Amino acid sequence: MYESFFSLEHKPFELIPNPRFLYLSAAHRKALNYLTYGIRQQSGFILLTGEVGTGKTTIIRSLIKSQLNDVTLSKIFNTKVESQQLIEMILEDFGVRPSGKDKPSLLRELNDFLIEQFSRGRQCVLIIDEAQNLSREVLEEVRMLSNLENDQQKLLRIILVGQPELKALLAAPELLQLRQRIQVSCHIPPLPENEIEDYITHRLEFAGNRNAATFDPGAFEAIHHYTRGVPRLINILCDYLLLDAFANETRTITAASVHEVAGDLNFDNQYWNPPAPPQEDDIPGCQSKTVPLASARASAKITSLLKNLNGRLKSLEDVLPRLEQIRIPPAQDNSGLSKQLSSFQEGLQGRMDDMWRAIETIAEEVHSLKLRVDVEPPIEEAVPPPAEVPDDIPEDIPEIASVPAIEKSGWLKRLIFKTS
């Protein structure tokens, strides 16, 4: 959609694990070298782990495409299967149509195929992706496959690829023999902040134009903040950033635009697991089953209200400069504009009054809850403080717990109506 505007040949931030776009960070290069070494040195088991979206599948595809030309591969991606189904899938991916129906017959056919490939001077490699979904029983069957060997070497190299939960699964006592057979192990972490710029530039370059867009320095920091360095999430956010820049007919992406797009996407809640709400048993010193939860809900209301207030203040900051730039010729009738401005000011004043009333109501509710709880420490110390409190609220505003005593301070009126 936006490729021609940015002079790109392809979309640079697609989610398809295309090895052509593989960015070899220090961790990715290390993992690729470890995998190649493990295969060439005829290691029995190789383990590759990484968080969701860090590029494990892309590395495997790059390995297959560029490093394993003399290797016969079987790639398994559907891992929610039983042991016999897994053996059937392995044979089929090796190009062998299973003729047997029971497990011993399937294992005999697999062994015959491996011996035939060895006689032709070819290595056989089994890659199991999403291996964290395998049961312990199936993992034990996979270990037994590594026993297929001749007098000289193992006939099958096995690469287990999965999320960090795979390591926890392999730590089970009954999988000790499998753990001891893992000769090569590597982990892919998210990208550090200092590699975000190189990653984005790399994707743009292989899409046809490394200078397609200009990212301000603060934009890279903001992108890392929301994505936490996960390449898949960087692709999602940057795709929307280019779309937003295309809609605004600009080739410059600022930190402000990153925050705006991430806010529109509700990025933290959409692409990360939101923190679980506090439970009454998690709050120290609380004996009541209802009051702590009610207090937590009231605190959440205040947090939501403050976010809403911050958003409306930001909207005011965006609108007021445009109003100040309006210049009407002296000879023109300004009565219509004056009425509009007056109506606008009245509407803003009404909204601000509503917000203050809402704050007072919630604060009274919190105050009444505090009076009902006679435990130490106080509830407000037990409940985690609200997250993401706006940074632009002046320091001289009293604490939220004392909101009932807050008067409509003059800084809001000065901000809206430019009064002194």
N, C-alpha and C positions, 0 to 999 in steps of 0.2 A: 504493500500500500504506500509506504513512504520511501521505497528504494530509489526511485528516480529523483526524488527531491534531494536526497543525500548522496546521489551518484554512486549507489551501491549495486553490485551485481546480484547479491543474494541477501536475505535477511540475516543479520549478523548474530542475532541472539535467539535462534530457534532452540527448542528443548530436545531435539533429536540428538542422540549421542554420536555425532559425526566425528570420526577420528581426524578428519582434515582440520577441524577447529580446535583440536586438543592443545591446550596451553600447558606447557611443561614447566610448572612451578618447581621449586626445589623438591617438594614432597612428591609430586607426580613423576618427575624424572627419576627419583630414587626408587619409587615403586616399580616403574617400567624396567629399570635395570635389574632389580631384584627378581622380577618375574622372568625376564630373559635368562638370567643366570640360573635360576632354579630349573628351567626347562633344559638348558644346554648341559647342565651338570647332572641331569637325570635324577633330580630330587624326587622323592616319593610324593610328599604332600607340600603344597604351597598355599599360604593363607594370605588373602588380601582383604582388609576391612576399611571402612570409612563411613562417615555420616551420610545420611540421605542427600543425594544431589551433589556429592563432591567429585564425581567423575570416574567412578569405578568401572562402569560399563564402557565408557569412552576409552579408558586405558586398555581394557580387554580387547575392544575392537581394533584399536591401534596395534596392539600386540599381534593379533591375528593377521592383520593386513600387511604389516611390514616385517615382522620378525619370525613368523612361523611358516615359511614357504615349503619346508621339507617335512612338515608335521601333519599327521592326520588328526583332525579335531572332531570332538563331539561337544556341543554346547547345550547345556540344559538351563532353561530359564524358569520353567514351571516346577517349583519345588514342593508344592503341597501334594505329595504323592506318597504311596507306599513303596516298599523296597522292590517288589516285583515290577511295579509300573515304572520305577526309575530305571531298572535294568533294560526293560523293553524300549524306553525312550533313548537310552544310550546306544543300543544297537541300531535303532532306526536312524539316529543322527550320524552314526558311523557309516550309514548306507547299507546296513544289513537288515533284511526283512526276517524277523524272528519266525522260525518254523515251530519251535517248541512252545508248550503251554505252561509248563511248570518251571520253577526257579532253577533247579539243577540243569535242565535242558538249556535255559537261557544263558546260564553261566558258562556252560560248555561251548555254546556258540560264540560267546564273547571271547573266551580264551583262544579258540581256534582262529578267530579274526585277528587278535593281537599277535599271535605267533606268525600268521601269514604276513602281516605288516612288518614285523621285525625281520623276517627273511628277505624282505624287499629293501631293507635299510631305512625304514621310516619309523619315526617315533609316534606313539599314540598319546594324545593329551585330552583329558576330560576336564572341561570347565563347568562348574556348577555355580551359577549366579543366584543371588538371593538365598544363600545356603542357610541363613538364620531361620528359615521356615521349615527346615528338615527336622524331623523328630530325632530323638536320641537313638531310637532303634534303626532308623534309616541311615544315620551317620555311622553307626557301627557296621552296617552293610557296606557303606562306602569304604570304610577301612578294610573290610575283607577283600574288596576289589583290588586293593594295592598288593594283595598276596599273589596276584597273577604274575608270575615271573618265570624265567628260565634260569639256567646255571650261571648266566652272565650278568643279568640286570633285571630291574623291574620292567614289565611290559607296558605299564600304564602310568602316566604322570597325571596327578589330580590337583586342580587348582580350585580351592574353595573361596568364593567371593561373597561378602555379606556385610551387613551393618554391624556396629559394635556389639550388638546382642549376641552375635555369633561367638565372640570370645567368651562371654558368660556361659553360653550353652556348652562350649567345649570344655569348660572348667568342671563339668560334672564328673564325679569320681569314676563312673562307669565308662567314661571316654578317655581314660588315662592313656591307653595304648594308642589311640588316635593322636592325642596331643604330642606324644613322644615321637611320632612319625612326621610331624610338621618340621621340615628342615629350613624352610624360608618363610618368614612372616613380615609383612609390612602394613602400615596404616596410613591412610590419606586424610590429613586434617583439613579444615577450611582454609581458605587463602588468608594470609595476614593483610593488614591494611595497606602496607607498602607495596603489595603486588596487585591491588585492585586496578590501578591505572594501566599497568602492563597487560593485564588480562583483557580489559575492555579494548585497548588499542590493538591487541592481537586479533580479537574477534572482528573488529572493523577492517583491519588490513586484509584478512582472508575473505572478507565479504566484498572486497573491491576498493575500499577507500578508507585508509587509516585516519584521514583528516575529515571524515564525514561530519563530525560534530566536535565542538570544543567544550570540554568539561572544565568548569572552574575547579581550583584545588579543593575548595570546601565540598564540592559535589562528590568527590571520591570518598571523603570521610563520611558523608551522609549515607552513601550507598553501602559502605561497609557497616555502618551502624544498623541499618535495617536488615541487611542480608546476612550479617555476621560472617561474611567471607565464603558463603556456600555458592559455588558457581551456578547451580541451577536457579537460585533465587536472584543472583546478579543478572542472569539472562532475562528473567521475568521482569524485573524492575527496569532494566535498561531498554527493553522492548517498549514498555509503556512510556519511558522518558523520550525516546525517539518519536513515538506517535504523538505525544504531547507537543514536542518541539515542532513537528510537522504541522500540527493544527494551528500553532501560533506563528508559523512561518519564521522560525528562528533556528539557527544552527548552534546556539550557545545553550548549554545546560548548566544551571546554577544550583547551589545548595538549596535555595528556596524552592525551585521547581522539583527537586528530589523530595523534599518534605511534603510538598503539596500533592504530588502523585502518590507517594506512599500513604498519605492520609486518605486520599480518595479510594485507594485499594484496601484500606483497613489492614495494612500489611502485617502488623504484629499478630493480630487475631486470625488472619486468613492463612498465613504461611508459617506461623509458629503456634505451638500449643499454649493457649493462655494459662496463666497460673490458676490452680484450683482455688475455689473460694474457701475461706477459713472455716474449719469445723470447730464445734464447741470443745471437743476433746483436745484440739491443738492449741487452745488458748489457756496458758497457765493461770491458775488461781481462779478459774471460773467453775462454779458449781451449778449455776442455772443452765437449763437446756434451751431456754427461749430468749432470755435477755441478751446473752452475748451475740446470738445470731441477729437479733433485731438491731443491736448496736452496729454490727458489721454492715447490715443492709443500709442503715442510716449513713454510715461512713461512705459506702459506695455511692449513695445518692449525692452526697456533698462532692465527691470526686467527679461524678458525671456532670454536676452543675458547674463546677469550676472549669471543666473542659469546655462546656457549652459557652460559658462566659468568655473564656480565652478565645474561642473561635469567633464569637461575635465582636470582640474587641479587635481581632485581626481584620475582620471585615471592615470595621470602621476605619482602621488605619489605611486600608486599601482604597476606601471610597473618598475620604476627606481630601487627599491630595488632588484627586481628579476634580472635586468640586472647587478647590481653590484655583485651579488652572482655567476655569471658565471665565471668559471675558466677553461681555456683552457691549456692543457699540452704544455710546451715550444717547444717541437719538432713538434707540429702540425702547419699547415699553418693557419695563422690568417687572411689572406687577405679577405676571404669570409665574415668573421664576421665583419671586419672593414668596408667593403662595406655596409653591412646591417645596421650597426650602423650609418654610414654616411648618408645613405638614410633615416633612421629613424629620424635623427636629422634635415635633410632638410625638411622632411614632417612636423615635429612639428613646425619648424620655419615658414613654409608657412601657417600653420593653425593659428598660433599666429598672423602673419601679417594680415591675413584675418579678424580675430576677432577685432584687433585694428582698421582696416579700417571701419568695421561695426559700432564700437562704435563711431568713429569720425563722420560717416555719420548721425547716429541717434542724436548725440549731436548737430550737425549743424541744424538738423531739429527742435529740441527743441528750440535752440537759435533763429531760425527764427520765430517760433511760439510766443516766448516771445516778440519779437519786434513788432509783429502784435497786441498784446493785450495791450491796454492802459487802464487797469482797476486796481483798488486797492481792495484787496491785490493781489499780483502777482499770476499767475496761478500755479506756482510750490508750493505755500503755500496752494492753494485751493485743489489741487489734493492730495489724500492720498499718503503717501510715499510708494514706492515699498515694497512688503512683501518678507521675506525670503532672504534678502541680505546676501551673504556668509560671515560667521564669519572669514574665514581664509585669507581675503584680508588685507594686511598690512595697518596700520593706516596712513602711510605717503602718501597714494595715494590721490590725490585731489578729491573733490566732483565730482559727475557725471555731474553736470551742467557745469563744466569747462573741460569736456573731450577733446574738441578741442585742449586744450593746453597741454594735456598729452603726454609725450614722452614714448617710449618703455622703461620702467624702468628696471634697472638691476636685480631686484629680480626675475623676471620671467626667464631671461636667466640663472641666477645662479641656479634656481630651476630645469631647464630642462637640462642644459649642465654642471652643477657643476663647473662653472667658478667663479673666484674671482673678 
